[in-house]
């Protein structure tokens, strides 16, 4: 498995990045909070699943649903997705994620 990494300063930087690459009309996106990292894994070759771009920062996010305002570059926890002009992130906190484990091991070995 191959990994490419892009590190950001804050979760809001990741949200900004993810909001700009999201397909049109898609305002609900997943984000992972796992083992001290906040990240999203983007398959670079969806056909094989062998290469991933990992967009990450160190930290932890609490909450289940975050509303992101791209104009102000700010996020906040919400109870439900209400506005079409905002991007929402579903915070996933897996108990175990083998692809993320491999990526974290690769990242920590290289730094």
Secondary structure, DSSP 8 states (H G I E B T S, - for coil): -EEEEEE-SSHHHHHHHHHHHS-TT--EEEEEEETTEEEEEEESSTTT--EEEEEEEES----SEEEEETTTTEEEE-SS---TTSEEEEEE--S--HHHHHHHHHHHHH-
